[in-house]
Amino acid sequence: MMDKILNLTVKTSQPKTKILEKKGNDIKIAVAAPPREGKANQEIIKFFSRKYKTTDVSIISGMNTKRKVIKIIKQGL
């Protein structure tokens, strides 16, 4: 099992959820969901779960800010 930590800068309420820029573990991401009621956070978790084919994605800091740190756990990452 491997852990991956990513530092995100998030732009919410965008037309599509997608990675805008990646430099190592620093990622700028556009998120289609609004920053209300945890919707953007849910969209981020869903996006990275699909990308890394795992259900173990969590936001470990930045729940209420545009700068977030996420942790992805996956077999053989």
N, C-alpha and C positions, 0 to 999 in steps of 0.2 A: 504494500500500500504506500502511495506517495502523496505528499501534500504539496500544493502549489498556492502561493500567496500572491495576489495581484493588487496593485494600487490603482484605483479607478478615479477618473475625473468624469463626472456625469453631466450630460446636457439632457434635461427632461423635455417632455412634450414635443418631441421631434416626429417627423413623418414615419420613420422606421427605426427599429432597434438594430444598431450595427456598430461595429468598432470603427472609430474614425482614425485613430492613430495608435501605434504600439511601439514602445521602446523598451525592450526587456520586459520587466514585470509592470511597467507603467502603461496604462491604457486609458485613452480618451474614448468614451462610448456615448453614442446617441441612444436615448431611450424613448420609445413611443408613448409610454405611460406618463401621466402627470405626477408631480411630487406631492400627492395628497393621499392620506389614508394608507400609506405603505405601498401604493400601487407601483411606483417606480422601483422600489426595492424588490417587490415580487417579480417584476419584469426582468430585472437584472439576474435574479436567481434562476428564473426559467431559461433565460438566454444562455447563461454559462452552463447550466445543467445539460442543455441540448448540445452545446459546443463540445463539451468534454465527456458527453455520454455517461453522466453520473447523476445521482440524486443527492449527493452530499456536497452541497454548495451553501456556504453561509457568509453573511456579512459580519465581520468581527469588529469593525469600527466604522463610524460615520453614518449611522442609521438615519440621521436627520440633516445630513449635509451633502453637498455635491462631491466631496472627496470621501471615498470609501475604501476600505480594505476588505477583500473577500478571500475566503479560504476554500479551496477545492480539494477534495479527497477522492482519489480514484486508484483502483488497482492498476499498476503498471503505467502510471502517468508519465 
